[in-house]
Every structure is written in structure tokens, then in C-alpha cells.
Amino acid sequence: MPQIIPFAKVPIGENERKYIKEVLDSGWLTTAGKTLEFEKSFAEYIGARYACAVNSCTAALHLGLDALGVRPGDKVFVPSMTFTATAEVIRYLQADPVFLDTEYRSNLITPEILEEAISRHPDVRYLIVVHYGGQAVDLAAIQVLCQKHGIKILEDAAHAFPAKREGKMVGAMGEVCCFSFYANKTITTGEGGMLTTGDEEIYKRVKTMRLHGINRDIWDRFTAQKPSWEYDVVEAGYKYNMPDLAAAIGLGQLEQAEQFRSERQRVAEFYYDHLSDIPCLDLPLLHVHPNDHAWHLFPVVLNKLSPISRNDCMDRLAEAGIGTSVHYKPLHQMTYYKERYKLKPEDFPNAERTWHGNFSLPIYPSLTNKELRHISEALHQILT
Ligand SMILES: *Cc1c(COP(=O)(O)O)cnc(C)c1O
């Protein structure tokens, strides 16, 4: 029988089932104790003062931009090489994205790229950085630049839990950081997200906007000493709260986060050891120690030497039973952004070079060495 190696596989432990049962037995399925517990554990894990659970990373990004003060007509720097959620939230607030190129092979925004962009667009006051693939950007250097130019930073850490840079956890370094617990991310709640911040005002604003603009946690009245029905509405907020059923899964996943991460690191190290002899295959560039990388993705790029196209290579791998994906088709190539902002490919030389040949290899804890050898052999057969 041919081996089938899917692109992604969700690892689920025993405690997820146990905590879900506790929620079901409690009779309270939406936001309450389990969500509070998940927020507290997550904040402790990261070393962040506040953590706010929401029902997606997209919601966290939206609330984060709002809390940073993005208003209609504002401009926000955002990398082109990301998922559309990173940029669409700018449009939710009727602000406009200004797309940036990223470094080849890391797909990160560098201080050099940013500095050049600031000189061309001195009116931009916000920046979203993406810790692409699970590798943190050089936030300290970027913060210095942004401070100088009055730019506020939002971190999209959808790929980057748990990750570090210079010994500091992603989520504890910046003003606002957003995580994803979507089904195929490094830990999952099915659908879910988390926003971390050290700023009390931002935390308050996010908590209010997360639940209809209500000025208190609505579930307080069921847990408070003195139950009270009364609340005030101070804004037209959103419905972005995380249900306890999801938080239950998150609590179980959080306990295993480092184990999952180190298994993915094993996979990445196998790929570096076994694929670096293929001249037409560019492997991801590392700026951090492998222990500090979340290893959400293992994106590779077929370069000019490749005997076949990216799509043909992915088809051949599929024939060998190996699932792959693409992260990403850059946003400057997507109809909505391309047409609305009249974007030109030549303004994104690194993203273009990447997009020409990029695809992502499977990377998840349960991949066996036998499966990894099969992937390596298939790639050697196709490309050498
Ligand atoms: C997955 C992802 C998101 C959105 O996460 P959701 O939890 O699905 O809303 C945002 N940014 C990036 C880079 C992602 O990969």
C-alpha cells in the first residue's frame, strides 16, 4: 500500500477530552471559568501581563488594531507574504494597507526593508509584523526604528507559539500580540485566538470590544458574589468571545505545547540534514536558535536551477502520497489588493522570487522518521 502523508495532522492528547467533559458536565458551555483559566495559563506561559481569549486570531488582530488607535483613513504597513487575515483587518477599520516586501528565505520584515519603506511612506503610523513560519522578527531593532518615527506595532503571531527571540517570548516583547488556535496551528482550540498585552488601557479596550462593547464581563454576574443583571453598553462592539468548550481543548494543548514544538524541531532538523544537498531547493533561513523557533511551517523554494515547476513538483509529491501546501501566494498577487491598491509585482522582488517556487513540507509531531525518509527520497528523485 502506498504511504499517505497528509500535509497537516492535529495532535490531540487525553486531557483535552477530560477538560471538555468537565465543561459539558458543568452545564455552562460558553465563556466562563475554563476560558479564564486558559487566559491565565497562557499569560503565565508567555510572561505577559494580560491575555484576552477570542474566537479567532483574525478577531484578535481586529481588536488589537482598534485598541492601538487605527481609525478610518489611517495607513498600516503589512507584509505581502502573509495570510489575507493579516491585511483584511486593516480594511475592517476602513484604514489602508501599505504592503511590504520581505527577506528572501525567511519571509520576515527586516529593519532595512522597513527603513526604506518609511522613507517612501512617511505618513504611515502603524505596522503589522508577522512572525512568519514560527520564527520571530527582530522586534527589538524594529521597535527602535518605529519609536523614532512614531509608528505603533501589532504582532501577528499566528505561527509563533511558542517562540522566542533573544531569550524573550513572542507575546511578551511588544505592545499587542495576536495568536491563532485554528485547527492546523501549533496548538489548537478548533477555532480560537489570544491577544496578549502589557498595557492596561489596551487590555480594557479589547475586553470591552470583544463582547458587544459591554462595560463588564457578562459572565461576571454568574460568578460574582453579588449577582447583578445590570450592565452598560459603551461602544458598538463585536461578538468575539471564546467559548469554554474551545478553552478546554486549549488548556490540554497548552500542557503539550513544548513537546509538540520539539517534535516539530526534530522534523525541521531532519529536513536541514537531508535536503541541503539539493542545489535547486532553497531551505528556510534561520535567524534564531532552533530551540527558539515554533516551527509551524517548513517552507522551501525551488530556485532557477529547478528542472520542474513548483506546481509540477507538488503534483509529483502528491503522486508519492505526500501532501504539501503553499504559504503564501503573496497578497500583492490577490485580485482585491492588487486592483484596489494598483500593486506592481516589481515592487516585491523577494516575495516574487519566493512565490515563483514556494511550497511547504509536512511538519507536525507525529511524523515518523520512516515518513521523513520517504519525503526526502521523493524530493531527491524529483529534483536531482
Ligand atoms: C491562520 C492565520 C491567521 C488567522 O488565524 P485565525 O485564527 O484563523 O483567524 C492570521 N495570520 C496568519 C499569518 C495566519 O497564518
The ligand as an ORCA input file, in Angstrom:
! r2SCAN-3c Opt
* xyz 0 1
  C      -4.025     31.477     10.462
  C      -3.530     32.876     10.340
  C      -4.300     33.972     10.747
  C      -5.734     33.859     11.135
  O      -5.964     32.978     12.185
  P      -7.464     32.574     12.546
  O      -7.360     32.059     13.947
  O      -7.867     31.510     11.565
  O      -8.329     33.773     12.444
  C      -3.726     35.227     10.719
  N      -2.470     35.414     10.289
  C      -1.711     34.398      9.856
  C      -0.310     34.674      9.404
  C      -2.221     33.093      9.856
  O      -1.471     32.089      9.389
*
